[in-house]
Amino acid sequence: MKSPCTQSVEDISIENSSQIGGHPGWVQDSAYPKCPDCGDTMTFIGQLDNAHFKGHEGVHYALLCPSCRVTATTYQQT
């Protein structure tokens, strides 16, 4: 199932909630980290559902501070 880039993942229980761009489908509450260099809220760039890897659960989120060019990842699971 493809979603437009402006649509978040609607139901995290779907088999594959990986995506690039758009809005994150947070498993729990939203958790945008702050850039360690400038303190601005980082921008979501994509997420990888661990369902791709047999026997694993949870979602990894990739974020970016465009002005500092610093990246971060965060992880959530049920």
N, C-alpha and C positions, 0 to 999 in steps of 0.2 A: 504494500500500500504506500503510495507516494503522497506526501503532503506538500502544499505550497510553502515556500520559504517563510511566509509570514505566519504560519500556523504552528502552534506548539503540538507536541505529541499529546493526543487527547487521553489515551488510556495506557498507562505504563505497563499494564499487564499484557499488552500485545507482544507477540513473540520477538519482534525486532524493533526497538525504539532508537536505533542508531540514526544519526542525521548530521549533516553539515549545514550550518547556518540556521536561520529561523529563531525560534524561542525554545529554550530547554524544557524538556518534560521531566521536571524534578520528581524524584521518587519520594522525597520528603519535602520540607519547606525549601523555598529558594535560598541559595547560598552563594551569592556573588561575592568573591573575595575582593579585597582592596589591593591595589598595586603596592608592592613593598617600596618602590622608589618614590612615587608621587602621591600615593594615598587615594587616587581616584578608583571608582568601582570598575572592575574589569568587564570586558565585553565577551559574551558567549560566542564561541566559534563552532562548536560541534560537540557531539556526545557519542560514546561507544557503549552499546549494551553488551554486558558480559554473557548474554544468552548465546552469542556467537561461539562461545567456548564451553563445550559440554560440561555440565556439572557446576557451572559458576552462575552467580546472580549479581545484580547491582548494575550501576551505570557510572562510567567515568565521564566527566565533563571537562572540556578544554576551553580556556578563557585567555584573553589577551588584553594588554594595555597598549593601544595603538600608539600613543605618544612616546612611551618609554620602550616599546618593543619587548616587553616582558610577558612571558606566558606562565600559566598556572594550570594545574589539573586538580580536580576535586572528585570525590567518590561518594556515592550514596547507595544504600541497599535497604530493603524492607526489614 
